[in-house]
């Protein structure tokens, strides 16, 4: 017996901007939890007989009745609409398609949004008719209640997202005890209180997948301060840390490891169907979670394809073979591109200016895109002339900076001091695209030992290491190792390396006021790619960038900082060098082991 579909369309206007409504409703994992849907287990990516990707999903309604379905990728236009389709394999329903559309308010106000919810259910049997009435329609109404609840909170802050009534238990006695321990570390007591409140009031999902940079924005404080707080909180047992391996194409976490030692050089993305090399800059990110001694929390999955999971994607659409679809190209400060999911064929968009109000067009075939670069238009028509259906995304070409990469945290002195055992497996080496290496050395250190004696000289060298470590750590770097009287340090950002070198040289004179014999420092800096390895149970760096940095330091004459043209031309470094309190001279030198002479610059501080 064939049953008739039941379609619902509900419009309601809210005094909320489209941007805020989009942030609320596009986070479908959180939305589905709030409106009472059930956790879902998703399979790896598969293809239907028309070549369109889907995942098989399994769940239990009310924790009892098993259902399964094929879930097709969400289709959306950012801040406008999204829709999802489900084809049921088991259970009382045959088919579902539904979504959200954000429309202008009746009076045209930008601070108001008309929200249109649509849902079309096709029952498989009599039980399905009842399920639509008592479960399906209820979910739609609960979506409206989700927005109503946001209004009741009466907050302009989109981070004040509605929460389910708390059912979790927090071990307040243990939390209080560990907070007292945490306050013995160099942390802001106010931030400790904010963390305690966060762990006690937020949802399981929020405390099971904590990103320090997002929470810092919510608290309106410096992100590095929160990152350091979380590192100390992990050390005392309030939090745990984990490493998420991110696919470079879909930019979604594919593997989670609890230690750097379990990270391998390659990992697999089922959506893209390709193995990728891990990379400390972009593909390995640090997450935190509440320690189970404080609170039991699991990040259950309610949705894996919603727009908020991949916020770099502006538009995502399914294009059947032989069909064409129009993409609206918004003005965007970042570079944009079209990409076909799984095969990852890319066509870039020259979006510096809108060259024409007319529509542009591009074709996709089994051989790929008809052209590698298209001019920007207000609209672009994409025709699928390939032999199967495709999913095309319009996305930001550049990566978001809203993350804590392994490259950043492993360059922090706090991380190395607190988690010295967090190293790679001895048989693994991971690439890092850009790192800044600093080398220092004492000038005429041999005469220092001759003039003041071994014991006094050694004590002075040790105190000089403390001076270096202080300013390196203060500028977000860390000491990798000492080599005799020399120090090798690492920084995530080149400007931090220059600031550290600057502060060190500026404070040597004060250091010398309390020494038997003055020390003179030579410092060299260089930036570029490197390899991260486990060397003697610590994270170490190798490669040409490291070698050149050491050779550049060798060109120092004392009381100076030496670097090459590539280092000097980096934007933030160039801005620092505009200071009038320095003298900068250029020279050429042949570096040992390097096959060509190099243009170098010597920075000295004015008195």
DRENMIDO-87929 format. One record per residue (C-alpha): residue in three letters; x negated, y negated, z. Coordinates in pm, whole numbers, plus 32768, in hexadecimal, padded with zeros to 4 digits. Layout:
N
AlaXYZ ...
//
This chain:
607
Unk800080008000 Unk7F787EAD7F9C Unk7F9B7D9D80A6 Unk7FBE7C2C805D Unk7EA97B4180C9 Unk7EEC7A4281D7 Unk7E4C78EB81A8 Unk7E2877D882AC Unk7DC5766F826A Unk7DAE75858395 Unk7D4B74158386 Unk7CF5734684B3 Unk7C4571F884D3 Unk7B3B71BE85DC Unk7A8C707E8650 Unk793C71208601 Unk785170D884DE Unk782471DB83CA Unk76BB72098432 Unk771D72668597 Unk783D7348852A Unk775173F8843B Unk76527437854E Unk776174C8862A Unk781075A9852D Unk76E676138459 Unk764776B98587 Unk772277E88548 Unk766F78CE863A Unk76C577E7875C Unk781F779886D0 Unk787E790886AC Unk7814794A8813 Unk78EB782C8893 Unk7A25788787CF Unk7A2379EA8850 Unk799A7AB98732 Unk78C77BEB8779 Unk77527C34875B Unk76EE7CC9860C Unk75DF7DB68594 Unk75677D668434 Unk74AE7E4B8343 Unk73957DE6825D Unk73E87D3B8114 Unk74937E0C8006 Unk75217DC27EAB Unk767D7E0A7E28 Unk76C57E8E7CC9 Unk76B17D2B7C3E Unk755E7CE77CD6 Unk75DB7BFD7DE8 Unk75367C1A7F3D Unk75F47C7F8076 Unk75BE7D1181CF Unk76897E288268 Unk770F7DC383BB Unk77967E9284DC Unk784D7E218614 Unk794E7E908713 Unk7A887DC38743 Unk7ABC7D9488B6 Unk79917E7688E6 Unk7A6B7F9F8883 Unk7AE97FA78718 Unk79C97FD7861D Unk79D47F1284D8 Unk78DA7EE283C0 Unk78C67E028291 Unk77EC7D7A817E Unk77907C1181CF Unk772B7B3A80A9 Unk76467A0D80D3 Unk76E378CA814B Unk771177C3803F Unk76F5765A80AF Unk76B374EF8062 Unk7617743B8188 Unk770B73588244 Unk782073B5814F Unk7890751E8163 Unk783B768C8191 Unk78EC77D38141 Unk78A679438184 Unk79387A8680F6 Unk79607BD8819F Unk79CB7D1C80F5 Unk7A307E178200 Unk79C47F8281F3 Unk7A787FF8832D Unk7B787F628416 Unk7CD17EC583E4 Unk7C697DB882E8 Unk7C1C7DCE8174 Unk7B847C7A8132 Unk7B3A7B2581CA Unk7AC779DA813B Unk7ABE789C8205 Unk7A0077668258 Unk79F275F782B0 Unk7A1674B981E3 Unk79BF735D8263 Unk7A8E724881C6 Unk7AA070CF81E7 Unk7B8C705082F1 Unk7CD56FB48284 Unk7C566E5582D5 Unk7AFF6E938238 Unk7A426E62837E Unk78E56EFE8385 Unk79116F4684F9 Unk7A39702C84B4 Unk7A54717483F9 Unk7B79723E8378 Unk7B2673AA83B8 Unk7BCE74AC82D9 Unk7BBE76178345 Unk7C1F77228249 Unk7C427899827B Unk7CD879A28199 Unk7D087AFF8229 Unk7D717C358169 Unk7DEF7D4D824C Unk7DAA7EBA8202 Unk7ECF7F3E82D0 Unk7FDA7EDD83CD Unk7ED47EBC84DF Unk7E247DBF8400 Unk7F5A7CE283F5 Unk7F5E7CDA8570 Unk7DE57C9B857D Unk7E097B6D8499 Unk7F197AD88571 Unk7E7B7B1486C6 Unk7D067B0B8678 Unk7CC87A5E852C Unk7DAD79338563 Unk7D37791686CC Unk7BCE78F18652 Unk7C3577CD8576 Unk7CE377218697 Unk7BB677608776 Unk7ADA76B18675 Unk7BAD757986A6 Unk7B9275A7881F Unk7A1875AD87F4 Unk7A27744E8762 Unk7B2573E48868 Unk7A38745B8976 Unk791E738988E4 Unk79FE725788FF Unk7A5372AF8A68 Unk78E172B48ABE Unk78E571468A4F Unk777C713D89DF Unk76D5709888B9 Unk75C5719E88CE Unk75FA72B987D6 Unk7524739788B8 Unk7644739689B0 Unk76DD74BA88F4 Unk780C75638993 Unk77B176918A65 Unk787977C28AC5 Unk78D777DB8C33 Unk779C78638CDC Unk77A279D38D37 Unk762F79FA8D73 Unk75857A1B8EC3 Unk744F79518F19 Unk736179C29028 Unk7357786C90CD Unk727678DA91EC Unk716A795D9100 Unk718E7830901A Unk716177439141 Unk702E77FF91BC Unk6F8B77F59063 Unk6FE476879036 Unk6F197637916D Unk6DF576F490D5 Unk6E2276418F87 Unk6E0E74EE9033 Unk6CAB7542909C Unk6C47752A8F2F Unk6C2273DD8E72 Unk6D9173BC8E0F Unk6E9A72AD8E2E Unk6F8473098F4E Unk70A9726F8E93 Unk706C735D8D70 Unk706474838E62 Unk71C074208ED9 Unk723A73FF8D70 Unk71B5755B8D23 Unk726175EC8E57 Unk73AC75508DF0 Unk738175CC8C8C Unk734277328CFA Unk746D772C8DE2 Unk757476938D00 Unk752A76E68B96 Unk75A478108ACD Unk74E979588AAB Unk748978FA8948 Unk73F677AD89BB Unk731A78428ACC Unk72B679788A06 Unk722A78B088DF Unk7196776C8963 Unk70D77681887D Unk7021757D8948 Unk702874738839 Unk71A67482881D Unk71D7747C8995 Unk70EC735089AF Unk71C8729688B9 Unk72F972F18986 Unk7251726F8AC2 Unk71CD713E8A08 Unk706671788A7A Unk6F1671BC89D2 Unk6F0E7311892B Unk6DA7735F8994 Unk6E0573238B01 Unk6F1E74238AE9 Unk6E3D751A8A34 Unk6D3C75028B4C Unk6E5175258C51 Unk6ECA76648BA6 Unk6D6976F18B9B Unk6D3D76B78D10 Unk6E9D77408D52 Unk6E3D787A8C93 Unk6D02789E8D61 Unk6DC378948EAB Unk6ED379848E31 Unk6FFD78A28DE5 Unk6FE478D38C6C Unk6F5E79CE8B73 Unk6EBE79768A27 Unk6ED87A2388D6 Unk6E5779F48775 Unk6F4879E7864F Unk6EC57A3A84F5 Unk6F75795D83F7 Unk6FAC79B48289 Unk6F0A78A681AD Unk702D78AC80B8 Unk717078C58180 Unk70C0783482B8 Unk717F791B83A2 Unk70E379E484BD Unk70AD7B4A844D Unk6FDC7BE18563 Unk6FB77B8A86D3 Unk6E817BF18797 Unk6E3F7BBF8908 Unk6CC87B9A88DB Unk6BD67B1B87D5 Unk6B247C6A87F2 Unk6C4A7D1C874C Unk6C5A7C31861E Unk6BE17CD084DD Unk6B5B7C2083AC Unk6C8B7C7882D7 Unk6E007C858318 Unk6F367CCD8249 Unk706C7C0081F5 Unk71957CD6818B Unk72497BAD80ED Unk71237B4D8013 Unk70B67CB77FE5 Unk6F437C618000 Unk6E277C8A80F9 Unk6D837B498172 Unk6C3E7AF0821E Unk6C667A598377 Unk6BEC78F28390 Unk6BB0783184D2 Unk6C1D76E18440 Unk6D7C773283CE Unk6DD7789F83EC Unk6D9378E5855F Unk6E68781A8652 Unk6E77781687CD Unk6FC278508881 Unk7016786C89F2 Unk712479268AB5 Unk719779358C1D Unk70E47A3E8CE9 Unk71CD7B628D42 Unk717B7B388EB3 Unk722D79E78E9F Unk734A7A428DB7 Unk73A97B5D8CCE Unk73EA7AC68B77 Unk73FE7B5A8A1B Unk74257A9C88D6 Unk753D7B66883B Unk75817B3886C8 Unk76D37AB78658 Unk766A7A398503 Unk752A7A4C8433 Unk757E797A8304 Unk760B782E837B Unk757B76E382FE Unk74D376888448 Unk73FA77C0843A Unk7348772C830A Unk736B75B28338 Unk726E75698225 Unk737075E78127 Unk745474CD80B5 Unk7533759B7FD0 Unk755977117F97 Unk763877A97E8C Unk767C78FB7DEC Unk767A78EA7C6E Unk77087A177BB9 Unk76677A8B7A77 Unk76E279C07950 Unk776378AA7A32 Unk76F177477A7E Unk770276797BBD Unk76C8750A7C04 Unk75DF74997D1B Unk75F673387DA4 Unk749B72AC7DE6 Unk749871C47F13 Unk739370B77F43 Unk72867151801A Unk713970D4809C Unk70A272308086 Unk704F72EC7F44 Unk716B73CE7ECF Unk7174750A7E00 Unk725C761E7D86 Unk720677837DEA Unk72A678D17D96 Unk72BF79A97ECE Unk71FA7AEB7EDD Unk71407ABD7D90 Unk70D379637E0A Unk70BE78C57CB1 Unk709C774D7CE1 Unk70E376167C14 Unk707074CC7CAC Unk7137738A7CA2 Unk7095723C7C53 Unk716B717B7D49 Unk70A2703A7D69 Unk71C36F837CC3 Unk730F6FE17C2B Unk72BA6FCB7ABB Unk741A6FDA7A36 Unk757D6FDC7ABA Unk75C670F179BF Unk75B5725F7A14 Unk7478732179E0 Unk746B74957998 Unk738475BF79B7 Unk73AE772F795D Unk734478687A16 Unk72FB79AB7955 Unk725C7AFB79A1 Unk710F7A55794E Unk7146793D7A4B Unk719977CB7A2F Unk71A8772678DA Unk70B976177958 Unk6FDC75EC7A8E Unk7034747F7AD5 Unk717473BA7AA0 Unk71BA72487AC6 Unk729F71D97BDC Unk740B719D7B8B Unk753771647C69 Unk75B272BD7BFC Unk750273EA7B63 Unk75B775077AB3 Unk7511765B7AE0 Unk7575776C79EA Unk752F78D57A41 Unk74DB798C78FD Unk742E7AAB79B1 Unk74B47C0D79C0 Unk75257BF77B2D Unk75B97B087C29 Unk74C97A1E7CDA Unk74C679477E12 Unk742F77F07DD7 Unk73CA76FE7EE9 Unk7378758E7EDC Unk7278755D7FEF Unk716A7480807F Unk701E74E87FEC Unk6F56747B811D Unk6F63752A826E Unk7001748F839F Unk6F16741084AE Unk7015746E85BB Unk6F59759D8637 Unk6E36760A870F Unk6D4A76CE8633 Unk6C4177C186A8 Unk6B4376D2860E Unk6BB575B986F4 Unk6BD67676883B Unk6A9677428813 Unk69D675F887F2 Unk6A5475838947 Unk696D75A28A73 Unk6A9675F48B54 Unk6AED77228A80 Unk698877A78A7F Unk696477718BF5 Unk6AB3780A8C55 Unk6AC079268B59 Unk695A798C8B15 Unk69D37AEF8AC9 Unk6AB57A7189AD Unk69D57AD4888C Unk69FA7B898744 Unk69B37CFA8725 Unk683E7D2C86DB Unk688B7DB78581 Unk69637C908514 Unk690D7B3E847F Unk6A147A358438 Unk69F2790F8349 Unk6A2477A783B6 Unk6A4C76A582A3 Unk69D47573835D Unk69117553849D Unk681B74538523 Unk66D374D085B2 Unk65F173FE8692 Unk648A745486E6 Unk63B2739F87E5 Unk624773C48845 Unk615A731E8939 Unk603B725C889D Unk5EE572BB8927 Unk5F7573B48A20 Unk5E2374628A39 Unk5D8673298ACE Unk5EA673158BC6 Unk5E4074678C59 Unk5CD374008C57 Unk5D1072B48D07 Unk5E0973138E1B Unk5DD174888E42 Unk5EA375B38DE5 Unk5F9B75A88F05 Unk5FE374328EEE Unk5FF4743E8D74 Unk60E375648D79 Unk61C574AF8E72 Unk61C5737B8D99 Unk621A74488C64 Unk633974EE8D20 Unk63C3739A8D88 Unk63A373218C22 Unk6478744F8BB8 Unk658173D78CB0 Unk657A727C8C13 Unk65A9730E8AB8 Unk66BE73FB8B27 Unk677B72E08BD1 Unk678B72018A9D Unk67C2732189AD Unk68EB73A08A79 Unk6972723E8AAB Unk6986721F8930 Unk6A3F736888F7 Unk690D743888A5 Unk68597557894B Unk66F875D58975 Unk66C7771188A8 Unk656D7764892F Unk642276DA89A2 Unk62E7773188E0 Unk61BC76DD89B7 Unk61DF756789F7 Unk62DA753F88D9 Unk6454754E88DC Unk654675BF87CE Unk66AA753987F1 Unk67E775548723 Unk6905746186E0 Unk6A4E748A862B Unk6A49732285AA Unk691372728520 Unk6966712885CB Unk696171DB871B Unk6803725986CF Unk678D70FB867A Unk682F706887B3 Unk6783716D888B Unk662F712C87EC Unk66666FB68815 Unk66C06FD68986 Unk659A70BC89CA Unk649B6FCC8937 Unk65436EA589E4 Unk65256F4F8B3A Unk63C46FD98B1E Unk63316E968BAE Unk64056EB48CE8 Unk63A570248D05 Unk62356FC58CF2 Unk62546EDC8E1E Unk625670128EFE Unk614670DF8E52 Unk5FD070F88E7F Unk5F9870D18D0A Unk608070478C02 Unk612171378B0D Unk615570DE899F Unk6265718F88D9 Unk628471DF8768 Unk63E4723286ED Unk645A72BA859E Unk65BF72E4851D Unk6659739A83F7 Unk67B8740C838F Unk6831751D82A8 Unk689A768C8294 Unk680A77978377 Unk683B78F983F0 Unk68AF79408555 Unk681D7A7C85EF Unk67E77B2C873A Unk667C7AF8879B Unk66147B7D88F0 Unk677F7B788966 Unk67C27A0E890C Unk6855795B87E0 Unk673C78E48701 Unk6725783D85AC Unk664C78968484 Unk66207824831F Unk658D77128249 Unk663F75FA8308 Unk6599766C844B Unk6443768E83A8 Unk64537534830D Unk64C174998456 Unk638F752C8502 Unk62A974B283EB Unk6346735583F5 Unk63027342856B Unk61987391851A Unk618672498458 Unk61C871828594 Unk60B770A68626 Unk615A7075877A Unk62716F9A8804 Unk632A6FD086BD Unk6447708F8617 Unk640A711C84BA Unk6512719483C2 Unk654271B8824C Unk661E7106814D Unk67387204815D Unk675871D782D4 Unk674B705B82BD Unk6859704981AE Unk696770F6827C Unk6A796FF782BF Unk6A776FEA843A Unk68FC6FF38445 Unk68E56ED3834D Unk69D16E078427 Unk68F76E3F855B Unk67C06DD7849B Unk68526C7E845F Unk67E66C2585C0 Unk66F86AFB85DB Unk663D6B9D86FD Unk65776C8D8625 Unk64626C898526 Unk64836D778400 Unk63626DC28316 Unk63566EB581F4 Unk62396F988187 Unk61FC70D480BE Unk6161720F8149 Unk6110737180DF Unk61AE745D81DB Unk60FF75A58225 Unk61AB76C68177 Unk628E75DE80AA Unk624775DA7F35 Unk626F74637EFF Unk6228731C7FAC Unk634C72828065 Unk63C67120809D Unk63C970E48214 Unk64266FC982FF Unk638B6F6D844B Unk646A6EC5854D Unk63D36E0C8672 Unk64836D40877B Unk64376BD187A6 Unk63C36B5D88FB 
//
